Amino acid sequence: MARDLLTDEEFNQIAKNMSDGIGFFNPSFVGEPEQALRWVIDNQLSPSPLGRAAFAEKSLEWAVRTGTEQYLI
């Protein structure tokens, strides 16, 4: 979805900044910028929202099982 909201220049600048930052996240990384970007996304960005989503789904499941009738976002 971000790809649809950003201009090509914005998208490419964000990707470059993230791949350029590989040394901070993984100082021993060796590879191409595209590989660095993939590593940053897979290891630094994706786990947080995926973990939050899993927690929210489990919490909602528990709430429904214990009688909750309304879920407010």
N, CA, C, O and CB atoms as a CASP TS submission, in Angstrom:
PFRMAT TS
TARGET T0000
AUTHOR 0000-0000-0000
METHOD Language model
MODEL 1
PARENT N/A
ATOM      1  N   MET     1       0.815  -1.186   0.000  1.00  0.00           N
ATOM      2  CA  MET     1       0.000   0.000   0.000  1.00  0.00           C
ATOM      3  C   MET     1       0.867   1.261   0.000  1.00  0.00           C
ATOM      4  O   MET     1       0.522   2.255  -0.639  1.00  0.00           O
ATOM      5  CB  MET     1      -0.932  -0.008   1.199  1.00  0.00           C
ATOM      6  N   ALA     2       1.986   1.218   0.714  1.00  0.00           N
ATOM      7  CA  ALA     2       2.874   2.383   0.740  1.00  0.00           C
ATOM      8  C   ALA     2       3.326   2.740  -0.662  1.00  0.00           C
ATOM      9  O   ALA     2       3.482   3.916  -0.990  1.00  0.00           O
ATOM     10  CB  ALA     2       4.090   2.119   1.635  1.00  0.00           C
ATOM     11  N   ARG     3       3.536   1.731  -1.485  1.00  0.00           N
ATOM     12  CA  ARG     3       3.999   1.972  -2.854  1.00  0.00           C
ATOM     13  C   ARG     3       3.011   2.832  -3.628  1.00  0.00           C
ATOM     14  O   ARG     3       3.405   3.641  -4.468  1.00  0.00           O
ATOM     15  CB  ARG     3       4.220   0.647  -3.584  1.00  0.00           C
ATOM     16  N   ASP     4       1.719   2.653  -3.341  1.00  0.00           N
ATOM     17  CA  ASP     4       0.687   3.420  -4.030  1.00  0.00           C
ATOM     18  C   ASP     4       0.560   4.849  -3.495  1.00  0.00           C
ATOM     19  O   ASP     4       0.064   5.735  -4.191  1.00  0.00           O
ATOM     20  CB  ASP     4      -0.643   2.710  -3.910  1.00  0.00           C
ATOM     21  N   LEU     5       1.003   5.066  -2.267  1.00  0.00           N
ATOM     22  CA  LEU     5       0.862   6.382  -1.645  1.00  0.00           C
ATOM     23  C   LEU     5       2.061   7.296  -1.872  1.00  0.00           C
ATOM     24  O   LEU     5       1.947   8.516  -1.748  1.00  0.00           O
ATOM     25  CB  LEU     5       0.639   6.219  -0.175  1.00  0.00           C
ATOM     26  N   LEU     6       3.206   6.713  -2.202  1.00  0.00           N
ATOM     27  CA  LEU     6       4.441   7.480  -2.361  1.00  0.00           C
ATOM     28  C   LEU     6       4.785   7.693  -3.822  1.00  0.00           C
ATOM     29  O   LEU     6       4.431   6.887  -4.683  1.00  0.00           O
ATOM     30  CB  LEU     6       5.591   6.782  -1.662  1.00  0.00           C
ATOM     31  N   THR     7       5.478   8.788  -4.088  1.00  0.00           N
ATOM     32  CA  THR     7       6.019   8.967  -5.430  1.00  0.00           C
ATOM     33  C   THR     7       7.199   8.012  -5.590  1.00  0.00           C
ATOM     34  O   THR     7       7.709   7.480  -4.604  1.00  0.00           O
ATOM     35  CB  THR     7       6.452  10.458  -5.682  1.00  0.00           C
ATOM     36  N   ASP     8       7.630   7.797  -6.824  1.00  0.00           N
ATOM     37  CA  ASP     8       8.797   6.941  -7.049  1.00  0.00           C
ATOM     38  C   ASP     8      10.015   7.482  -6.312  1.00  0.00           C
ATOM     39  O   ASP     8      10.785   6.719  -5.727  1.00  0.00           O
ATOM     40  CB  ASP     8       9.097   6.823  -8.553  1.00  0.00           C
ATOM     41  N   GLU     9      10.186   8.794  -6.341  1.00  0.00           N
ATOM     42  CA  GLU     9      11.337   9.409  -5.672  1.00  0.00           C
ATOM     43  C   GLU     9      11.288   9.165  -4.160  1.00  0.00           C
ATOM     44  O   GLU     9      12.300   8.816  -3.554  1.00  0.00           O
ATOM     45  CB  GLU     9      11.382  10.924  -5.965  1.00  0.00           C
ATOM     46  N   GLU    10      10.130   9.347  -3.562  1.00  0.00           N
ATOM     47  CA  GLU    10       9.988   9.118  -2.120  1.00  0.00           C
ATOM     48  C   GLU    10      10.248   7.656  -1.767  1.00  0.00           C
ATOM     49  O   GLU    10      10.971   7.355  -0.816  1.00  0.00           O
ATOM     50  CB  GLU    10       8.585   9.531  -1.646  1.00  0.00           C
ATOM     51  N   PHE    11       9.657   6.762  -2.536  1.00  0.00           N
ATOM     52  CA  PHE    11       9.823   5.330  -2.284  1.00  0.00           C
ATOM     53  C   PHE    11      11.286   4.929  -2.385  1.00  0.00           C
ATOM     54  O   PHE    11      11.800   4.217  -1.523  1.00  0.00           O
ATOM     55  CB  PHE    11       8.983   4.508  -3.268  1.00  0.00           C
ATOM     56  N   ASN    12      11.957   5.386  -3.440  1.00  0.00           N
ATOM     57  CA  ASN    12      13.359   5.038  -3.646  1.00  0.00           C
ATOM     58  C   ASN    12      14.262   5.631  -2.576  1.00  0.00           C
ATOM     59  O   ASN    12      15.234   4.994  -2.170  1.00  0.00           O
ATOM     60  CB  ASN    12      13.813   5.502  -5.010  1.00  0.00           C
ATOM     61  N   GLN    13      13.959   6.839  -2.112  1.00  0.00           N
ATOM     62  CA  GLN    13      14.766   7.464  -1.060  1.00  0.00           C
ATOM     63  C   GLN    13      14.613   6.712   0.262  1.00  0.00           C
ATOM     64  O   GLN    13      15.595   6.502   0.975  1.00  0.00           O
ATOM     65  CB  GLN    13      14.365   8.940  -0.879  1.00  0.00           C
ATOM     66  N   ILE    14      13.395   6.310   0.585  1.00  0.00           N
ATOM     67  CA  ILE    14      13.170   5.534   1.812  1.00  0.00           C
ATOM     68  C   ILE    14      13.902   4.199   1.720  1.00  0.00           C
ATOM     69  O   ILE    14      14.562   3.789   2.674  1.00  0.00           O
ATOM     70  CB  ILE    14      11.651   5.303   2.052  1.00  0.00           C
ATOM     71  N   ALA    15      13.790   3.522   0.584  1.00  0.00           N
ATOM     72  CA  ALA    15      14.477   2.239   0.398  1.00  0.00           C
ATOM     73  C   ALA    15      15.984   2.406   0.524  1.00  0.00           C
ATOM     74  O   ALA    15      16.654   1.581   1.146  1.00  0.00           O
ATOM     75  CB  ALA    15      14.129   1.633  -0.968  1.00  0.00           C
ATOM     76  N   LYS    16      16.517   3.473  -0.066  1.00  0.00           N
ATOM     77  CA  LYS    16      17.960   3.731   0.011  1.00  0.00           C
ATOM     78  C   LYS    16      18.387   3.985   1.454  1.00  0.00           C
ATOM     79  O   LYS    16      19.385   3.432   1.916  1.00  0.00           O
ATOM     80  CB  LYS    16      18.344   4.934  -0.875  1.00  0.00           C
ATOM     81  N   ASN    17      17.635   4.818   2.162  1.00  0.00           N
ATOM     82  CA  ASN    17      17.977   5.115   3.563  1.00  0.00           C
ATOM     83  C   ASN    17      17.952   3.861   4.414  1.00  0.00           C
ATOM     84  O   ASN    17      18.816   3.673   5.270  1.00  0.00           O
ATOM     85  CB  ASN    17      17.013   6.153   4.144  1.00  0.00           C
ATOM     86  N   MET    18      16.973   3.004   4.187  1.00  0.00           N
ATOM     87  CA  MET    18      16.891   1.767   4.967  1.00  0.00           C
ATOM     88  C   MET    18      18.049   0.837   4.636  1.00  0.00           C
ATOM     89  O   MET    18      18.659   0.272   5.544  1.00  0.00           O
ATOM     90  CB  MET    18      15.557   1.057   4.710  1.00  0.00           C
ATOM     91  N   SER    19      18.362   0.669   3.369  1.00  0.00           N
ATOM     92  CA  SER    19      19.469  -0.232   3.010  1.00  0.00           C
ATOM     93  C   SER    19      20.811   0.356   3.432  1.00  0.00           C
ATOM     94  O   SER    19      21.721  -0.387   3.798  1.00  0.00           O
ATOM     95  CB  SER    19      19.469  -0.510   1.494  1.00  0.00           C
ATOM     96  N   ASP    20      20.947   1.679   3.385  1.00  0.00           N
ATOM     97  CA  ASP    20      22.187   2.314   3.843  1.00  0.00           C
ATOM     98  C   ASP    20      22.388   2.135   5.353  1.00  0.00           C
ATOM     99  O   ASP    20      23.518   2.200   5.838  1.00  0.00           O
ATOM    100  CB  ASP    20      22.176   3.809   3.490  1.00  0.00           C
ATOM    101  N   GLY    21      21.313   1.914   6.087  1.00  0.00           N
ATOM    102  CA  GLY    21      21.400   1.758   7.527  1.00  0.00           C
ATOM    103  C   GLY    21      21.713   0.341   7.986  1.00  0.00           C
ATOM    104  O   GLY    21      21.692   0.066   9.186  1.00  0.00           O
ATOM    105  N   ILE    22      22.000  -0.556   7.061  1.00  0.00           N
ATOM    106  CA  ILE    22      22.255  -1.957   7.417  1.00  0.00           C
ATOM    107  C   ILE    22      23.401  -2.086   8.420  1.00  0.00           C
ATOM    108  O   ILE    22      23.367  -2.965   9.281  1.00  0.00           O
ATOM    109  CB  ILE    22      22.571  -2.771   6.161  1.00  0.00           C
ATOM    110  N   GLY    23      24.394  -1.241   8.321  1.00  0.00           N
ATOM    111  CA  GLY    23      25.547  -1.315   9.223  1.00  0.00           C
ATOM    112  C   GLY    23      25.179  -1.105  10.680  1.00  0.00           C
ATOM    113  O   GLY    23      25.840  -1.637  11.572  1.00  0.00           O
ATOM    114  N   PHE    24      24.126  -0.332  10.928  1.00  0.00           N
ATOM    115  CA  PHE    24      23.663  -0.119  12.294  1.00  0.00           C
ATOM    116  C   PHE    24      22.997  -1.382  12.836  1.00  0.00           C
ATOM    117  O   PHE    24      23.236  -1.781  13.975  1.00  0.00           O
ATOM    118  CB  PHE    24      22.689   1.069  12.353  1.00  0.00           C
ATOM    119  N   PHE    25      22.160  -2.005  12.009  1.00  0.00           N
ATOM    120  CA  PHE    25      21.386  -3.170  12.442  1.00  0.00           C
ATOM    121  C   PHE    25      22.183  -4.464  12.390  1.00  0.00           C
ATOM    122  O   PHE    25      22.013  -5.342  13.236  1.00  0.00           O
ATOM    123  CB  PHE    25      20.153  -3.311  11.590  1.00  0.00           C
ATOM    124  N   ASN    26      23.049  -4.577  11.400  1.00  0.00           N
ATOM    125  CA  ASN    26      23.803  -5.814  11.207  1.00  0.00           C
ATOM    126  C   ASN    26      25.197  -5.466  10.686  1.00  0.00           C
ATOM    127  O   ASN    26      25.436  -5.530   9.480  1.00  0.00           O
ATOM    128  CB  ASN    26      23.062  -6.777  10.220  1.00  0.00           C
ATOM    129  N   PRO    27      26.117  -5.099  11.574  1.00  0.00           N
ATOM    130  CA  PRO    27      27.452  -4.650  11.163  1.00  0.00           C
ATOM    131  C   PRO    27      28.224  -5.663  10.330  1.00  0.00           C
ATOM    132  O   PRO    27      29.107  -5.272   9.566  1.00  0.00           O
ATOM    133  CB  PRO    27      28.252  -4.311  12.369  1.00  0.00           C
ATOM    134  N   SER    28      27.925  -6.929  10.452  1.00  0.00           N
ATOM    135  CA  SER    28      28.669  -7.948   9.696  1.00  0.00           C
ATOM    136  C   SER    28      28.018  -8.284   8.353  1.00  0.00           C
ATOM    137  O   SER    28      28.475  -9.195   7.663  1.00  0.00           O
ATOM    138  CB  SER    28      28.793  -9.214  10.525  1.00  0.00           C
ATOM    139  N   PHE    29      26.962  -7.566   7.971  1.00  0.00           N
ATOM    140  CA  PHE    29      26.263  -7.853   6.721  1.00  0.00           C
ATOM    141  C   PHE    29      27.170  -7.622   5.518  1.00  0.00           C
ATOM    142  O   PHE    29      27.895  -6.629   5.447  1.00  0.00           O
ATOM    143  CB  PHE    29      25.007  -6.991   6.604  1.00  0.00           C
ATOM    144  N   VAL    30      27.114  -8.550   4.583  1.00  0.00           N
ATOM    145  CA  VAL    30      27.820  -8.413   3.309  1.00  0.00           C
ATOM    146  C   VAL    30      26.816  -8.744   2.220  1.00  0.00           C
ATOM    147  O   VAL    30      26.216  -9.819   2.238  1.00  0.00           O
ATOM    148  CB  VAL    30      29.097  -9.349   3.229  1.00  0.00           C
ATOM    149  N   GLY    31      26.625  -7.834   1.274  1.00  0.00           N
ATOM    150  CA  GLY    31      25.689  -8.102   0.187  1.00  0.00           C
ATOM    151  C   GLY    31      25.329  -6.836  -0.566  1.00  0.00           C
ATOM    152  O   GLY    31      25.870  -5.758  -0.320  1.00  0.00           O
ATOM    153  N   GLU    32      24.412  -7.001  -1.474  1.00  0.00           N
ATOM    154  CA  GLU    32      23.947  -5.907  -2.323  1.00  0.00           C
ATOM    155  C   GLU    32      22.908  -5.055  -1.575  1.00  0.00           C
ATOM    156  O   GLU    32      22.323  -5.515  -0.595  1.00  0.00           O
ATOM    157  CB  GLU    32      23.346  -6.463  -3.640  1.00  0.00           C
ATOM    158  N   PRO    33      22.677  -3.811  -2.037  1.00  0.00           N
ATOM    159  CA  PRO    33      21.683  -2.948  -1.384  1.00  0.00           C
ATOM    160  C   PRO    33      20.286  -3.583  -1.316  1.00  0.00           C
ATOM    161  O   PRO    33      19.580  -3.411  -0.323  1.00  0.00           O
ATOM    162  CB  PRO    33      21.597  -1.624  -2.121  1.00  0.00           C
ATOM    163  N   GLU    34      19.890  -4.306  -2.352  1.00  0.00           N
ATOM    164  CA  GLU    34      18.578  -4.948  -2.342  1.00  0.00           C
ATOM    165  C   GLU    34      18.496  -6.013  -1.240  1.00  0.00           C
ATOM    166  O   GLU    34      17.458  -6.182  -0.600  1.00  0.00           O
ATOM    167  CB  GLU    34      18.282  -5.580  -3.716  1.00  0.00           C
ATOM    168  N   GLN    35      19.605  -6.722  -1.033  1.00  0.00           N
ATOM    169  CA  GLN    35      19.651  -7.734   0.028  1.00  0.00           C
ATOM    170  C   GLN    35      19.627  -7.069   1.402  1.00  0.00           C
ATOM    171  O   GLN    35      19.010  -7.578   2.338  1.00  0.00           O
ATOM    172  CB  GLN    35      20.911  -8.617  -0.117  1.00  0.00           C
ATOM    173  N   ALA    36      20.301  -5.937   1.513  1.00  0.00           N
ATOM    174  CA  ALA    36      20.309  -5.194   2.780  1.00  0.00           C
ATOM    175  C   ALA    36      18.900  -4.709   3.106  1.00  0.00           C
ATOM    176  O   ALA    36      18.449  -4.816   4.246  1.00  0.00           O
ATOM    177  CB  ALA    36      21.293  -3.994   2.712  1.00  0.00           C
ATOM    178  N   LEU    37      18.217  -4.180   2.113  1.00  0.00           N
ATOM    179  CA  LEU    37      16.851  -3.709   2.309  1.00  0.00           C
ATOM    180  C   LEU    37      15.953  -4.858   2.755  1.00  0.00           C
ATOM    181  O   LEU    37      15.159  -4.696   3.682  1.00  0.00           O
ATOM    182  CB  LEU    37      16.307  -3.072   1.017  1.00  0.00           C
ATOM    183  N   ARG    38      16.068  -6.003   2.115  1.00  0.00           N
ATOM    184  CA  ARG    38      15.259  -7.172   2.474  1.00  0.00           C
ATOM    185  C   ARG    38      15.560  -7.595   3.906  1.00  0.00           C
ATOM    186  O   ARG    38      14.645  -7.938   4.654  1.00  0.00           O
ATOM    187  CB  ARG    38      15.524  -8.346   1.499  1.00  0.00           C
ATOM    188  N   TRP    39      16.837  -7.573   4.297  1.00  0.00           N
ATOM    189  CA  TRP    39      17.210  -7.967   5.656  1.00  0.00           C
ATOM    190  C   TRP    39      16.585  -7.013   6.678  1.00  0.00           C
ATOM    191  O   TRP    39      16.024  -7.457   7.680  1.00  0.00           O
ATOM    192  CB  TRP    39      18.750  -7.991   5.813  1.00  0.00           C
ATOM    193  N   VAL    40      16.681  -5.707   6.426  1.00  0.00           N
ATOM    194  CA  VAL    40      16.125  -4.724   7.347  1.00  0.00           C
ATOM    195  C   VAL    40      14.615  -4.910   7.477  1.00  0.00           C
ATOM    196  O   VAL    40      14.078  -4.883   8.584  1.00  0.00           O
ATOM    197  CB  VAL    40      16.451  -3.296   6.874  1.00  0.00           C
ATOM    198  N   ILE    41      13.939  -5.095   6.365  1.00  0.00           N
ATOM    199  CA  ILE    41      12.483  -5.284   6.405  1.00  0.00           C
ATOM    200  C   ILE    41      12.126  -6.555   7.169  1.00  0.00           C
ATOM    201  O   ILE    41      11.264  -6.536   8.048  1.00  0.00           O
ATOM    202  CB  ILE    41      11.904  -5.345   4.975  1.00  0.00           C
ATOM    203  N   ASP    42      12.789  -7.656   6.833  1.00  0.00           N
ATOM    204  CA  ASP    42      12.450  -8.951   7.437  1.00  0.00           C
ATOM    205  C   ASP    42      12.819  -9.043   8.912  1.00  0.00           C
ATOM    206  O   ASP    42      12.132  -9.717   9.679  1.00  0.00           O
ATOM    207  CB  ASP    42      13.138 -10.058   6.687  1.00  0.00           C
ATOM    208  N   ASN    43      13.890  -8.377   9.314  1.00  0.00           N
ATOM    209  CA  ASN    43      14.386  -8.542  10.678  1.00  0.00           C
ATOM    210  C   ASN    43      14.110  -7.367  11.607  1.00  0.00           C
ATOM    211  O   ASN    43      14.106  -7.540  12.826  1.00  0.00           O
ATOM    212  CB  ASN    43      15.842  -8.783  10.636  1.00  0.00           C
ATOM    213  N   GLN    44      13.882  -6.197  11.070  1.00  0.00           N
ATOM    214  CA  GLN    44      13.677  -5.032  11.919  1.00  0.00           C
ATOM    215  C   GLN    44      12.251  -4.479  11.829  1.00  0.00           C
ATOM    216  O   GLN    44      11.696  -4.049  12.841  1.00  0.00           O
ATOM    217  CB  GLN    44      14.666  -3.953  11.547  1.00  0.00           C
ATOM    218  N   LEU    45      11.662  -4.484  10.655  1.00  0.00           N
ATOM    219  CA  LEU    45      10.354  -3.852  10.500  1.00  0.00           C
ATOM    220  C   LEU    45       9.186  -4.818  10.666  1.00  0.00           C
ATOM    221  O   LEU    45       8.233  -4.517  11.384  1.00  0.00           O
ATOM    222  CB  LEU    45      10.268  -3.203   9.156  1.00  0.00           C
ATOM    223  N   SER    46       9.250  -5.949  10.026  1.00  0.00           N
ATOM    224  CA  SER    46       8.113  -6.877  10.023  1.00  0.00           C
ATOM    225  C   SER    46       7.778  -7.480  11.383  1.00  0.00           C
ATOM    226  O   SER    46       6.594  -7.603  11.696  1.00  0.00           O
ATOM    227  CB  SER    46       8.385  -7.979   9.068  1.00  0.00           C
ATOM    228  N   PRO    47       8.743  -7.859  12.200  1.00  0.00           N
ATOM    229  CA  PRO    47       8.376  -8.523  13.459  1.00  0.00           C
ATOM    230  C   PRO    47       7.464  -7.701  14.366  1.00  0.00           C
ATOM    231  O   PRO    47       6.580  -8.274  15.002  1.00  0.00           O
ATOM    232  CB  PRO    47       9.615  -8.870  14.212  1.00  0.00           C
ATOM    233  N   SER    48       7.638  -6.411  14.450  1.00  0.00           N
ATOM    234  CA  SER    48       6.822  -5.602  15.371  1.00  0.00           C
ATOM    235  C   SER    48       5.342  -5.597  14.998  1.00  0.00           C
ATOM    236  O   SER    48       4.515  -5.949  15.839  1.00  0.00           O
ATOM    237  CB  SER    48       7.336  -4.174  15.400  1.00  0.00           C
ATOM    238  N   PRO    49       4.972  -5.215  13.776  1.00  0.00           N
ATOM    239  CA  PRO    49       3.540  -5.225  13.459  1.00  0.00           C
ATOM    240  C   PRO    49       2.961  -6.639  13.426  1.00  0.00           C
ATOM    241  O   PRO    49       1.797  -6.836  13.774  1.00  0.00           O
ATOM    242  CB  PRO    49       3.301  -4.547  12.119  1.00  0.00           C
ATOM    243  N   LEU    50       3.753  -7.614  13.018  1.00  0.00           N
ATOM    244  CA  LEU    50       3.243  -8.984  13.013  1.00  0.00           C
ATOM    245  C   LEU    50       3.007  -9.476  14.432  1.00  0.00           C
ATOM    246  O   LEU    50       2.012 -10.151  14.698  1.00  0.00           O
ATOM    247  CB  LEU    50       4.216  -9.919  12.286  1.00  0.00           C
ATOM    248  N   GLY    51       3.909  -9.146  15.340  1.00  0.00           N
ATOM    249  CA  GLY    51       3.737  -9.520  16.738  1.00  0.00           C
ATOM    250  C   GLY    51       2.524  -8.839  17.362  1.00  0.00           C
ATOM    251  O   GLY    51       1.761  -9.466  18.098  1.00  0.00           O
ATOM    252  N   ARG    52       2.350  -7.551  17.064  1.00  0.00           N
ATOM    253  CA  ARG    52       1.185  -6.830  17.582  1.00  0.00           C
ATOM    254  C   ARG    52      -0.103  -7.419  17.040  1.00  0.00           C
ATOM    255  O   ARG    52      -1.074  -7.571  17.781  1.00  0.00           O
ATOM    256  CB  ARG    52       1.269  -5.345  17.228  1.00  0.00           C
ATOM    257  N   ALA    53      -0.125  -7.754  15.753  1.00  0.00           N
ATOM    258  CA  ALA    53      -1.327  -8.337  15.152  1.00  0.00           C
ATOM    259  C   ALA    53      -1.653  -9.678  15.798  1.00  0.00           C
ATOM    260  O   ALA    53      -2.812  -9.945  16.116  1.00  0.00           O
ATOM    261  CB  ALA    53      -1.145  -8.510  13.634  1.00  0.00           C
ATOM    262  N   ALA    54      -0.654 -10.515  15.993  1.00  0.00           N
ATOM    263  CA  ALA    54      -0.880 -11.818  16.623  1.00  0.00           C
ATOM    264  C   ALA    54      -1.398 -11.644  18.046  1.00  0.00           C
ATOM    265  O   ALA    54      -2.316 -12.354  18.457  1.00  0.00           O
ATOM    266  CB  ALA    54       0.416 -12.650  16.629  1.00  0.00           C
ATOM    267  N   PHE    55      -0.823 -10.705  18.808  1.00  0.00           N
ATOM    268  CA  PHE    55      -1.278 -10.445  20.163  1.00  0.00           C
ATOM    269  C   PHE    55      -2.721  -9.968  20.158  1.00  0.00           C
ATOM    270  O   PHE    55      -3.530 -10.435  20.960  1.00  0.00           O
ATOM    271  CB  PHE    55      -0.379  -9.413  20.844  1.00  0.00           C
ATOM    272  N   ALA    56      -3.053  -9.049  19.268  1.00  0.00           N
ATOM    273  CA  ALA    56      -4.413  -8.512  19.200  1.00  0.00           C
ATOM    274  C   ALA    56      -5.415  -9.608  18.838  1.00  0.00           C
ATOM    275  O   ALA    56      -6.500  -9.669  19.416  1.00  0.00           O
ATOM    276  CB  ALA    56      -4.487  -7.368  18.176  1.00  0.00           C
ATOM    277  N   GLU    57      -5.062 -10.468  17.892  1.00  0.00           N
ATOM    278  CA  GLU    57      -5.964 -11.551  17.495  1.00  0.00           C
ATOM    279  C   GLU    57      -6.187 -12.529  18.645  1.00  0.00           C
ATOM    280  O   GLU    57      -7.318 -12.952  18.884  1.00  0.00           O
ATOM    281  CB  GLU    57      -5.404 -12.292  16.275  1.00  0.00           C
ATOM    282  N   LYS    58      -5.134 -12.889  19.350  1.00  0.00           N
ATOM    283  CA  LYS    58      -5.266 -13.797  20.493  1.00  0.00           C
ATOM    284  C   LYS    58      -6.092 -13.145  21.606  1.00  0.00           C
ATOM    285  O   LYS    58      -6.922 -13.803  22.234  1.00  0.00           O
ATOM    286  CB  LYS    58      -3.871 -14.202  21.027  1.00  0.00           C
ATOM    287  N   SER    59      -5.862 -11.860  21.846  1.00  0.00           N
ATOM    288  CA  SER    59      -6.616 -11.148  22.875  1.00  0.00           C
ATOM    289  C   SER    59      -8.096 -11.072  22.511  1.00  0.00           C
ATOM    290  O   SER    59      -8.958 -11.254  23.371  1.00  0.00           O
ATOM    291  CB  SER    59      -6.046  -9.737  23.077  1.00  0.00           C
ATOM    292  N   LEU    60      -8.390 -10.805  21.252  1.00  0.00           N
ATOM    293  CA  LEU    60      -9.776 -10.746  20.797  1.00  0.00           C
ATOM    294  C   LEU    60     -10.435 -12.119  20.918  1.00  0.00           C
ATOM    295  O   LEU    60     -11.583 -12.224  21.350  1.00  0.00           O
ATOM    296  CB  LEU    60      -9.847 -10.244  19.341  1.00  0.00           C
ATOM    297  N   GLU    61      -9.714 -13.158  20.541  1.00  0.00           N
ATOM    298  CA  GLU    61     -10.249 -14.520  20.664  1.00  0.00           C
ATOM    299  C   GLU    61     -10.591 -14.824  22.122  1.00  0.00           C
ATOM    300  O   GLU    61     -11.662 -15.360  22.407  1.00  0.00           O
ATOM    301  CB  GLU    61      -9.233 -15.558  20.123  1.00  0.00           C
ATOM    302  N   TRP    62      -9.692 -14.488  23.042  1.00  0.00           N
ATOM    303  CA  TRP    62      -9.935 -14.721  24.463  1.00  0.00           C
ATOM    304  C   TRP    62     -11.136 -13.916  24.930  1.00  0.00           C
ATOM    305  O   TRP    62     -11.973 -14.427  25.674  1.00  0.00           O
ATOM    306  CB  TRP    62      -8.695 -14.360  25.294  1.00  0.00           C
ATOM    307  N   ALA    63     -11.230 -12.661  24.501  1.00  0.00           N
ATOM    308  CA  ALA    63     -12.336 -11.801  24.919  1.00  0.00           C
ATOM    309  C   ALA    63     -13.678 -12.368  24.462  1.00  0.00           C
ATOM    310  O   ALA    63     -14.640 -12.369  25.230  1.00  0.00           O
ATOM    311  CB  ALA    63     -12.148 -10.384  24.366  1.00  0.00           C
ATOM    312  N   VAL    64     -13.753 -12.846  23.232  1.00  0.00           N
ATOM    313  CA  VAL    64     -14.995 -13.430  22.714  1.00  0.00           C
ATOM    314  C   VAL    64     -15.359 -14.677  23.516  1.00  0.00           C
ATOM    315  O   VAL    64     -16.524 -14.876  23.859  1.00  0.00           O
ATOM    316  CB  VAL    64     -14.853 -13.778  21.207  1.00  0.00           C
ATOM    317  N   ARG    65     -14.385 -15.501  23.811  1.00  0.00           N
ATOM    318  CA  ARG    65     -14.646 -16.733  24.579  1.00  0.00           C
ATOM    319  C   ARG    65     -15.134 -16.447  25.997  1.00  0.00           C
ATOM    320  O   ARG    65     -15.831 -17.265  26.599  1.00  0.00           O
ATOM    321  CB  ARG    65     -13.383 -17.585  24.644  1.00  0.00           C
ATOM    322  N   THR    66     -14.764 -15.284  26.524  1.00  0.00           N
ATOM    323  CA  THR    66     -15.164 -14.970  27.894  1.00  0.00           C
ATOM    324  C   THR    66     -16.365 -14.034  27.946  1.00  0.00           C
ATOM    325  O   THR    66     -16.685 -13.488  29.002  1.00  0.00           O
ATOM    326  CB  THR    66     -14.004 -14.352  28.643  1.00  0.00           C
ATOM    327  N   GLY    67     -17.026 -13.849  26.813  1.00  0.00           N
ATOM    328  CA  GLY    67     -18.290 -13.124  26.816  1.00  0.00           C
ATOM    329  C   GLY    67     -18.283 -11.697  26.300  1.00  0.00           C
ATOM    330  O   GLY    67     -19.328 -11.046  26.312  1.00  0.00           O
ATOM    331  N   THR    68     -17.184 -11.205  25.862  1.00  0.00           N
ATOM    332  CA  THR    68     -17.158  -9.851  25.326  1.00  0.00           C
ATOM    333  C   THR    68     -18.043  -9.768  24.088  1.00  0.00           C
ATOM    334  O   THR    68     -17.984 -10.629  23.209  1.00  0.00           O
ATOM    335  CB  THR    68     -15.713  -9.422  24.992  1.00  0.00           C
ATOM    336  N   GLU    69     -18.859  -8.728  24.031  1.00  0.00           N
ATOM    337  CA  GLU    69     -19.799  -8.586  22.916  1.00  0.00           C
ATOM    338  C   GLU    69     -19.472  -7.405  22.003  1.00  0.00           C
ATOM    339  O   GLU    69     -20.091  -7.243  20.952  1.00  0.00           O
ATOM    340  CB  GLU    69     -21.200  -8.430  23.451  1.00  0.00           C
ATOM    341  N   GLN    70     -18.509  -6.588  22.396  1.00  0.00           N
ATOM    342  CA  GLN    70     -18.189  -5.428  21.582  1.00  0.00           C
ATOM    343  C   GLN    70     -16.678  -5.245  21.528  1.00  0.00           C
ATOM    344  O   GLN    70     -15.979  -5.410  22.527  1.00  0.00           O
ATOM    345  CB  GLN    70     -18.875  -4.161  22.136  1.00  0.00           C
ATOM    346  N   TYR    71     -16.191  -4.899  20.339  1.00  0.00           N
ATOM    347  CA  TYR    71     -14.763  -4.651  20.121  1.00  0.00           C
ATOM    348  C   TYR    71     -14.641  -3.272  19.498  1.00  0.00           C
ATOM    349  O   TYR    71     -15.187  -3.024  18.423  1.00  0.00           O
ATOM    350  CB  TYR    71     -14.103  -5.760  19.204  1.00  0.00           C
ATOM    351  N   LEU    72     -13.943  -2.391  20.152  1.00  0.00           N
ATOM    352  CA  LEU    72     -13.825  -1.017  19.698  1.00  0.00           C
ATOM    353  C   LEU    72     -12.383  -0.727  19.307  1.00  0.00           C
ATOM    354  O   LEU    72     -11.456  -0.962  20.082  1.00  0.00           O
ATOM    355  CB  LEU    72     -14.302  -0.039  20.785  1.00  0.00           C
ATOM    356  N   ILE    73     -12.213  -0.227  18.129  1.00  0.00           N
ATOM    357  CA  ILE    73     -10.882   0.141  17.661  1.00  0.00           C
ATOM    358  C   ILE    73     -10.728   1.642  17.748  1.00  0.00           C
ATOM    359  O   ILE    73      -9.674   2.175  17.402  1.00  0.00           O
ATOM    360  CB  ILE    73     -10.637  -0.353  16.218  1.00  0.00           C
TER
END
